[in-house]
Amino acid sequence: MINFTIIIDPSPTHQSALRVLKNKQGKMFVGKMANSKATKWKQEFMYKANAHKPAKPYDCPLEVTIDFHYAYLKRFTNAQRKGTFPKTTRPDLDNLEKMVLDSLTECGFMTDDSLVVKKHSSKMYSDSSKISIDIKPFVW
């Protein structure tokens, strides 16, 4: 079982998308547009996550819990800044999950993110920006 927290702003989620592009000769092809903000975030996340990765990647069914915490906004009153409460605005939770699971797979936490058979996740406002992750083998 692995349980860790990474202090990072969980915002960037836009991953490279397939687009129709043209090469120098004007010929059209399908390619990916890189998003440098998301790429930089992924590099920072992977750098911080590497300190927690297992000696050997998981190769069994997994249960994963991911909690995305966003720092309170300046407009929140002191009464609103107590505890955690749901964040119902963008980015979408499924996009956040995908970015984290893809990064964890690339880091070597698991051989493939298709091994995740049970997933719990939340997107909340709290006192600081961070991502808490819990990975454990799935038990029937």
Summary of the structure (lengths in Angstrom):
residues: 140
radius of gyration: 17.5
end to end distance: 15.7
largest distance: 60.4
contacts: 354
relative contact order: 0.31
helix: 25%
strand: 36%
